[in-house]
């Protein structure tokens, strides 16, 4: 039993098993149908032959005479007889004794005008015989009292009836009985039955072998996928399944390869993220360690201690900003179930943030302006605030003195649009997608130039922005011309409930 259960754990075995079950049902139905049809056809042909023979015999007025004188020669195995009604009942004259085989009820029903088909066992051979009984009313029946027909010109004058022809007086119509043995039909049906009994299991056996072969051949691509999957390690995600067909298994292989592509990209991003995070944290930690070591090496004036503490505090603030960004990304990766969804008026929120960041823009010599229309969405207010702050701060950081930053909020038919436009240095076209990656740094495209101090940042701002927008079911895109400025567009679906 355990071996049987283990065997059917294989999809090949289950598939072949179901295939054999269905095939067995079909073969059994076909075998039974064939046997039943052939049996019905043989019996129907026999019955038609008996009826035709009875019809031919009914035209012979001297049949009773021939039977009574034993002059009628029936084909081998056949039975021909006539039942005559007498005062005591029915009396049969036939090629051989049939009184014990024929039921009187059959004779009476045939005498009433209803032909009868019946099967009975022959007295002598014990084999089944098929009988046909019908009404028999020739012009002259021995003993019926009817005179024989007058001879035609040229015919011989009929002779008087002999002793063998002296039949008892009839009291009703005669019944003709025709019978044929069924041994040929029985042997044919028996041979067919044994043929089906042998052929059906043999067919199932051959089908099982062929089915296993075909299933093994059909599932060979799955075996290759299994081997490929077993050979894939975390450090080696470059292996792919060799897809050689366009059927369902081919599409499965393509899907498997696409999944491996996504996993490889995810692991690559994870490794890159780990390396970048380690690098970003190593720099401020190195500065803090160096400043603390230098300050503790010997006694120094208070001003030098203060300068070291300010440097340490600045680097600690950079580390805090980096950790805060990493924490924001981790919370976003946890999914939207961690969000506090509520109606948020984007116009009011945008004007509030622009007002708060106006001093920062003015300190860098920039003009900042907001143009909004009432627009409410369902979202997380804290995350949406961070989105706007990051985009506006990013625009201010990469716009030269004398430039401008414009923020607008519009409402479309099914979405809210937030645009942050600056007149800054712009972004090269080949970097339009990479700037949204984590720890992305595109210095050649996003620097103020030689006259401006180098910008500082963790490289997580735009990655956080894109994650926030995606958590709200929206999109974030950029349009930029190098040296002329950039426009970041946020699209967030607007719900009627909001």
Secondary structure, DSSP 8 states (H G I E B T S, - for coil): -HHHHHHTTSHHHHHHHHHHHHHHHHHHHHHHHHHHHHHHHHHHHHHHHHHHHHHHHHT-TTHHHHHHTT-----TT-EEEEEEE-SSSEEEEESS--TTTS-HHHHHHHHTT--EEEEEE-TTT--EEEEEEEEE--S--TTS--------TTS-------GGG-----SS-EEEEEEEE-HHHHHHHHHHHHHHHHHHHHHHHHHHHHHHHHHHHHTHHHHHHHHHHHT-BTTB---------SSHHHHHHHHHHHHHHHHHHHHHHHHHHHHHHHHHHHHHHHHHHHHHHHHHHS---HHHHHHHHHHHHHHHHHHHHHHHHHHHHHHHHT-GGGS--EEEEHHHHHHHHHHHHHHHHHHTT-EEEEEE---EEEE-HHHHHHHHHHHHHHHHHTS-TT-EEEEEEEE-SSEEEEEEEE-SS---GGGTTGGGSTT---TTTS---TTS------S-HHHHHHHHHHHTT-EEEEEEETTTEEEEEEEEE--S--
